[in-house]
Amino acid sequence: MTTITTALYSFSNGAFIMIGVFAVVCIAIVAAIFLLMGSDKGKKTNDEKSKEA
């Protein structure tokens, strides 16, 4: 009985490039979320300063 081995993907078709692009997109999304979280705190402190004055 012969065994058939087929690869689910081939690294010769730019899989490394696709993995790299996917990693960059994920890092960019996480960075955008952190930037949006940080900008929300800045707006609150500016509003509190204007109310105190």
C-alpha positions as CSV (number, residue, x, y, z in Angstrom):
1,M,0.0,0.0,0.0
2,T,1.4,3.4,-1.0
3,T,1.0,6.5,1.1
4,I,0.1,9.7,-0.6
5,T,1.5,12.8,1.0
6,T,0.2,16.1,-0.2
7,A,1.1,19.4,1.3
8,L,-1.7,21.7,2.4
9,Y,0.3,24.7,1.3
10,S,3.5,25.5,-0.6
11,F,6.2,27.8,0.6
12,S,7.2,28.5,-2.9
13,N,4.1,30.5,-3.7
14,G,5.0,33.5,-1.4
15,A,3.6,32.1,1.9
16,F,6.4,33.8,3.8
17,I,5.3,37.2,2.3
18,M,1.6,36.5,3.1
19,I,2.5,35.6,6.7
20,G,4.6,38.7,7.0
21,V,1.8,41.0,5.6
22,F,-0.7,39.3,8.0
23,A,1.6,40.0,11.0
24,V,2.1,43.6,10.0
25,V,-1.7,44.1,9.7
26,C,-2.3,42.5,13.1
27,I,0.4,44.7,14.7
28,A,-1.1,47.8,13.1
29,I,-4.6,47.0,14.4
30,V,-3.3,46.5,17.9
31,A,-1.4,49.7,17.7
32,A,-4.4,51.6,16.5
33,I,-6.5,50.3,19.4
34,F,-3.9,51.4,21.9
35,L,-3.7,54.8,20.3
36,L,-7.4,55.2,20.4
37,M,-7.4,54.2,24.1
38,G,-4.7,56.7,24.9
39,S,-6.4,59.6,23.1
40,D,-9.6,59.1,25.1
41,K,-7.8,59.7,28.4
42,G,-6.2,62.9,27.0
43,K,-9.6,64.4,26.1
44,K,-10.9,63.8,29.7
45,T,-8.0,65.5,31.3
46,N,-8.3,68.5,29.0
47,D,-12.0,68.8,29.8
48,E,-11.4,68.6,33.6
49,K,-8.7,71.4,33.3
50,S,-11.1,73.7,31.5
51,K,-13.8,73.2,34.1
52,E,-11.4,74.0,37.0
53,A,-10.3,77.3,35.4
